[in-house]
Amino acid sequence: MAYKFKPNKGVTKRFKVSKTGKIKHRHEMNSHLRSGRSGNLKRRLGRAGVLSETQAKNMRRYMGVGKLKPAKVAHERALAAADTDATE
């Protein structure tokens, strides 16, 4: 009998997967001592960040969503856009 894959629940709780497969995360440096940081930095840290594709590939594997590939989706969209431009 084969091994049943079990996704890493800790990774699943800390990251969210976008529709195309990009991995969104919360920024660090948000818990305490924020008064010493500029407003611009605090605003930027409040928004979700996107993991680099090299790290995101591993996180998708841990989460069990390996079929989503954002680079492939972007490539297919670019091809479709070029095809519509060529037909017009």
Buried (B, 14 or more C-beta within 10 A) or exposed (E): EEEEEEEEEEBBEEBEBEEEBBBBBEEEEEEEEEEEEEEEEBEEBEEEEEBEBEEBBEBBBBBEBEEBBBEEBEEEEEEEEEEEEEEE
